[in-house]
Amino acid sequence: MGETLGWWGVPLAILGGAIRVGTPLLWVSLGETVTEKAGRINLGLEGTLLMGAMTAYAVAFSTSNPWLGVLAAAAVGIVFGLLHGALCSLARVNDTAMGIALMLAGSGLAFWLGKPLIQPSAPDLASIDLGGWSTLPAVEAALAINPLFVVGVLLAFAVYWAFGHTRVGLRLRVVGDSENAARACGLSPSGYRIAATAFAGGQVHALESG
């Protein structure tokens, strides 16, 4: 194979970089899709992502188990999602303003609580090695896939299927499309929106820990 990658090294590097950078965007998009399907917008993801990442790093460092960090980050995301959903259910509370407030609060808490964790190194999730066929370090590094990318792709298909084929998914769409229609069907728009925001927050933060 030689010592250099050759012409095919460019598309390989682009593919590896796209997967690495696109994994967080995949999970964030899935989370916000569920939230917006319920008729709500959460602009506080940036701050809550930082809080989830800090929590995951702290738990992974203290337990030496990165998967516990994933669970801890998901729990933080659920808490922030519940908070956003519950507050936005109150009268005269704006989704956009509340999202910005949570973004600032989450960012501030993450930087303040995460100061002692600047130097220590926490363990990472074990990568799925798709470059084992090559002896070139660059190829192995480019094809070292985060397992959360694989889970995210599977979850994307699952969410797509759930929106059109499950009772919960169809009811969520009704809530997002028309509150009056949802109430006529005996559904609680506030309850479904809080649940959707909490679910979205949990999966977004789980990703950030990886």
N, C-alpha and C positions, 0 to 999 in steps of 0.2 A: 504493500500500500504506500510505502514511502513515508517520509517524515512530515510531509505537509498535507493539508486537507485537499488542496486542489480547488477546482472551480465549484465542486459540489459542497464545499465548506460554507459558502455564502448562504444558500437556501437552508442548509442544516442549522446554521447559527440563527437565521431568522425564525425558523420553526421552533427551535428550543427557546429563544427569547420570547416569542409570542405566547408559548404555553406558560412560561414562567411568569410573564407580566400579565397575561390574560386570565390566569386563575383567580386572582382577587376580583377582577371585573366580572367574571362569570358568576361568582357567588353573590356579589353585591347586586348584580342585575336580577338574579333569581329572587333575592329577598325583596327588592323594591317592586318587582313584578307582582308578587303576592300581595304586598301592601297596597299598590295602586289598583289591583283588581278589586279590592275591597272598598275603593273609593277614598283612599287616604294617601297623602304624600309625606314622606319622612325625609327631610333635608338634614337631619342630624346624624347621618351615617358616619361622616368623617370623624366627629368627636367620639362617637360610641365605638367606632373601629379602633381608635387609639386606646381607649379604655380596655377593650377586649384583648388587644394585642399585649398591652402591659400586664394584664391579669394572666394571660396564657404564659407569657415569658416568666413571670414570677413563680407560677405553679410548676412549670416544667423545670425551672432551675432548682426549686426546693425539693421536688420529688424525683428528679432525674427521669421523669416519664412524660414525654411530649404529648401523648394522647390524653393524659389528665389535664394538660394545658388546653387541649381542644375542648374538652368538656367544660372546663372552668370558663373559657371564653364564651362558649355557647350560653352558659348560665347567666353571665353578665349581659349578653345580648338580649336574652329573654327579659331580664329585669328592666333594661333600658327600653325595650319594645313595649313592655307593659306600662311603663311610666308614660311614654309618649302617647300610647293609645288611650290610657285612662284620662290623661290631662286634656287631650284633644276631644274627648267625649263631653267635656263640660261646656256649658253655654258660653258663647262669645270667645272661645279659645281658638286661635288660628293655627292650622297645621304648619304653615310655613314659619311663623314666628316661634312656635314651640320647637320645631326642628332646629332652628338656628340657636335657640337657647340651650338645647341639649348638646349641640355640637360644641359650643363654647365650654359648657360644663364638663363634658367628657374629655375634651382636649386638656383643660386645666387640671382635672383630677389625674389624668394619665401622666402628665409631665411631673406633677407634684409627687405622686405616689411612686413613680418610676425612677426617681433620682438615684436611690441606692442600687438600682439594677443596671446602671450604665456600663460598668466594667465587667461584672460576671458574665459567663457564657453559658447559656442554657442549651440542652440537647435539642437537635432538630428531628423532625419526623424522618424516618428512613425512606429514602427515595426508591422509586421503582426504576431499576436499571435496565433501560432498553438499549444501551450502548455497549453491552458486554461482548458483542461480537467484534468490537474494534479494540486495538491496543493503543489508539491515540487518545490522550487525556482530553483533548478538546471535544472529540466525539462523545466520549463517556460523559463529560460534563453537560454537553448540550442535550443529551438524551436521558438525563437523570430527572425523572418526572415526579413531581410531588403527588403523593397518593390522593390528596384532596382534589386534584384536577380530575382524576378518574371518577371520584365520587360526585363531583360537580356536574360532569357530563351526564352521568346516569340520573342524577337528580333533576336535571333540566328536562329530560324526557319524561320522568315521573311526574313533574309538575305540569307539563303540557298535557299529559294524559289525564291527570286528576281534574283539571279545569273542565274537561269535556265529558268525563265518564264517571265521576263520583258525585255523590249527593253533596258532600261538603264543598267541592269545587264549584258545582253549579249554583249552590246557594250563595257562595262568596261572590260569584259574578252577578247574581241578582242584586245583592247588597250594593255592589259598586255601581251598577247601572241605574238603579232606581230605589231610593229609600221607601217611597210609597208602595212600590210593588213588593218590596221585601216585607214591609209591615203587613200588607194585605195577605201575604203568605204565612204570617205568624212568626216571622224572623225578627231578631234583634240586631239592627244594623250596628249599634255600638259594640255589642258582644262579639260579633264577627270581625269587626275592624280591630278591636283590641287583640283578639286571638291572632289575626293575620299579621299585625305589627310585631307581636311577640315572637311568632314563628319566624318571621323574616329576620328579626334581630338576632335570634339564636343561630340561624344558619350563617349569617354574615360574620358573626364573631367567631364561630367555629373555624371558618376559613382563615381569618386573620391570625389565628394561633399557629397556622402552618407556615 
